[in-house]
Amino acid sequence: MISGLYSAATAMDAATRRHEMASENLANVQMPGHRRQVMSQTTFDSLMPPLSGSSDGVYTSKQLGTATDPIAYDFTQGHFDETRRSLDLALSGEGFMTVKGPDGPLYTRNGSLHVNNDRQLTTIDNLPMMGVAGPIVLPADATTESVEISRDGRLYSNGQEFGQLALVQFADNSVLAPAGASLFAATGNAIPQPAAVEVLQGHLELSNTSSIDEMLNLISASRHQEAAQKALNTIAESIQRRIGLR
């Protein structure tokens, strides 16, 4: 009976995590370059295993509850939206733009860029965009409308090159940890390599989240939460009856 209580509790925890994940994805469905969170999907039958012990009569941790994989990120490329804005960029292919973060380099596919008071090219959060030679600064005579960006990430104004985007990729994107909206930081000793991506000026890459899929995930997670809660209540009432509290 205690094992059943544990199974129901861990099933509820797993459903809660799925609900939070779907809510987070939905909240960022309009964020350019956003990467959706993913987690192993499990049926409710497996979330609530039958009460059976191992061959020696001792329950194992797997038999007593549910384990879910850590939340990961889906780096599948999203669809492109043509904006015709000169400082909107999308990357075609695997790779990231480099951003100067407060504690080191960060990486993003959100190409909605801006210019700050120091004429630096920045993210929407005012973090400087990095070029191969450092932060990218617009020339004094440049306007945002005059900026042209080639497919290999070189920036021009009035026919003069003034920088090149630092475009990188990783052998394994699982080394990337979230560091803000559409931002990632490399963990461990991961070293970025130059990326062979194509820069599309006047476009933005949309989030790779499907609002319909995430709504279905929310509904499914809510139903699993309700079922697990009912199971918990039933088991708790049974325990109370056995010990004479009811």
C-alpha positions in Angstrom: 0.0 0.0 0.0 2.9 2.4 0.8 4.4 1.5 -2.5 1.1 2.4 -4.2 1.2 5.8 -2.4 4.7 6.4 -3.6 3.8 5.4 -7.2 0.8 7.8 -7.2 2.9 10.6 -5.7 5.7 10.2 -8.3 3.1 10.0 -11.1 1.7 13.3 -9.9 5.1 14.8 -9.8 5.8 13.7 -13.4 2.5 15.0 -14.6 3.2 18.4 -12.9 6.6 18.6 -14.6 5.0 17.9 -18.0 2.4 20.6 -17.3 5.0 23.2 -16.3 7.1 22.3 -19.5 4.1 22.7 -21.8 3.2 26.0 -20.1 6.7 27.3 -20.6 6.6 26.3 -24.2 3.3 28.1 -24.8 4.5 31.2 -23.0 7.4 31.5 -25.6 5.6 30.4 -28.7 5.9 33.9 -30.2 9.6 34.3 -29.2 11.9 34.2 -32.3 14.5 31.5 -32.1 12.9 29.9 -29.0 13.7 26.2 -28.5 11.0 24.1 -27.0 11.5 22.0 -23.9 11.1 18.2 -24.2 10.8 15.4 -21.8 10.3 11.7 -22.2 6.6 11.0 -22.7 5.0 8.2 -20.5 1.6 6.7 -20.5 -0.4 6.8 -17.3 -0.4 3.0 -17.2 3.4 3.1 -16.8 3.1 6.0 -14.4 1.0 3.8 -12.1 2.7 0.3 -12.2 0.9 -2.6 -10.5 2.0 -3.5 -7.0 4.3 -6.4 -7.5 7.6 -7.0 -5.9 10.8 -8.4 -7.2 11.7 -12.1 -7.1 13.1 -11.7 -3.6 10.1 -9.8 -2.3 11.9 -6.5 -2.1 10.6 -3.5 -4.1 13.2 -1.7 -6.2 13.1 2.1 -6.8 11.7 1.6 -10.3 8.9 -0.6 -9.0 8.0 1.9 -6.3 7.7 4.9 -8.5 8.2 6.8 -11.7 11.4 8.4 -13.0 11.3 11.0 -15.7 14.2 12.2 -17.8 15.6 15.7 -17.2 14.1 18.4 -19.4 16.0 18.8 -22.6 15.7 21.1 -25.6 14.7 20.4 -29.1 17.1 22.3 -31.5 15.2 21.5 -34.6 15.1 24.5 -36.9 11.9 26.5 -36.9 10.0 28.1 -39.8 11.2 31.4 -41.2 9.1 34.6 -41.3 9.9 37.3 -43.8 9.9 40.7 -42.0 12.0 42.8 -44.5 13.5 44.6 -41.4 17.2 45.1 -42.0 18.2 44.1 -38.5 16.2 40.9 -38.5 18.3 37.8 -39.1 17.6 34.1 -39.4 20.1 31.3 -39.6 19.6 28.5 -42.0 21.4 25.4 -40.8 22.8 24.3 -37.5 24.5 27.0 -35.5 24.1 30.1 -33.3 24.9 33.8 -33.1 27.3 34.7 -30.3 26.2 37.2 -27.6 28.3 38.9 -25.0 26.7 37.9 -21.7 27.5 39.2 -18.2 29.5 36.1 -17.3 30.8 35.0 -20.7 29.6 34.2 -24.2 26.0 33.2 -24.8 24.4 31.7 -27.9 21.1 32.4 -29.6 19.1 32.0 -32.8 16.9 35.0 -32.0 17.9 37.4 -34.7 15.8 40.4 -33.7 18.7 42.8 -33.4 18.8 46.5 -32.3 21.3 49.3 -31.9 22.0 50.8 -28.5 23.2 54.3 -27.6 26.8 53.3 -28.1 25.9 52.1 -31.6 26.5 48.5 -30.7 24.5 45.9 -32.3 22.5 44.2 -29.5 19.9 41.6 -28.7 16.4 42.6 -27.7 17.7 42.4 -24.1 20.5 44.9 -24.9 23.3 42.3 -24.8 26.1 43.1 -27.4 26.2 40.9 -30.4 29.7 39.5 -30.9 31.6 39.6 -34.2 34.8 37.6 -35.0 36.8 40.6 -33.7 34.6 41.6 -30.8 31.4 43.5 -30.2 29.9 44.8 -33.5 29.7 48.6 -33.7 27.9 50.5 -36.4 30.0 53.3 -38.2 29.1 56.9 -37.4 27.6 57.4 -40.8 25.6 54.2 -40.8 21.8 53.9 -40.3 19.9 50.8 -39.5 18.3 51.0 -43.0 21.8 51.1 -44.6 23.0 47.9 -43.0 23.4 45.0 -45.4 24.3 41.5 -44.2 25.7 38.9 -46.5 24.8 35.2 -46.3 28.1 34.5 -44.5 27.4 37.1 -41.8 29.5 40.0 -43.0 28.0 43.4 -42.3 28.2 46.4 -44.7 27.1 50.0 -44.7 27.5 52.2 -47.7 29.5 49.5 -49.3 32.0 49.3 -46.5 32.4 46.2 -44.4 32.4 46.9 -40.6 32.1 43.5 -39.0 31.3 39.8 -39.3 28.9 37.9 -37.0 30.6 35.2 -34.8 28.6 32.2 -36.0 29.3 29.0 -34.1 28.1 25.4 -33.6 28.6 22.6 -31.2 29.3 18.9 -31.8 26.5 18.1 -29.3 23.9 20.7 -28.4 23.1 18.9 -25.2 26.1 20.8 -23.7 24.0 24.0 -23.9 22.0 25.2 -20.8 19.3 27.8 -20.8 20.5 31.3 -19.9 17.4 33.4 -20.6 14.8 33.8 -23.3 16.3 32.2 -26.4 19.8 32.3 -24.9 22.0 29.4 -24.0 25.4 29.0 -22.3 27.9 26.3 -23.0 28.6 24.0 -20.0 31.7 22.1 -19.1 34.6 22.4 -21.5 32.5 22.6 -24.6 34.3 24.6 -27.3 32.3 26.2 -30.1 33.4 25.7 -33.7 32.8 27.9 -36.7 29.4 27.2 -38.2 28.6 26.8 -41.9 25.2 28.5 -41.7 23.5 30.8 -44.1 22.4 34.2 -42.8 19.0 35.4 -44.1 18.6 39.2 -43.7 15.0 40.5 -43.3 13.8 37.2 -41.8 13.2 35.8 -38.3 13.2 32.1 -37.3 10.0 31.4 -35.4 9.9 29.3 -32.3 9.9 25.5 -33.1 7.0 25.1 -30.6 3.6 24.1 -31.9 0.8 25.8 -29.9 -1.6 23.0 -30.7 0.8 20.3 -29.6 1.5 22.1 -26.3 -2.2 22.6 -25.6 -2.7 18.9 -26.1 0.2 18.3 -23.7 -1.4 20.6 -21.1 -4.7 18.7 -21.3 -3.0 15.3 -21.1 -0.8 16.4 -18.1 -3.9 17.9 -16.3 -5.8 14.6 -16.7 -2.8 12.6 -15.4 -2.6 15.0 -12.4 -6.2 14.5 -11.7 -6.0 10.7 -11.9 -2.9 10.6 -9.7 -4.6 12.9 -7.1 -7.6 10.5 -7.0 -5.3 7.5 -6.6 -3.6 9.3 -3.7 -6.9 10.1 -2.0 -8.1 6.6 -2.4 -4.9 5.1 -0.9 -4.8 7.6 1.9 -8.4 6.8 2.8 -7.6 3.1 2.8 -4.6 3.6 5.1 -6.8 5.7 7.5 -9.4 2.9 7.6 -6.7 0.3 8.4 -5.2 2.2 11.3 -8.7 3.0 12.6 -8.8 6.7 11.9 -12.1 6.3 10.0 
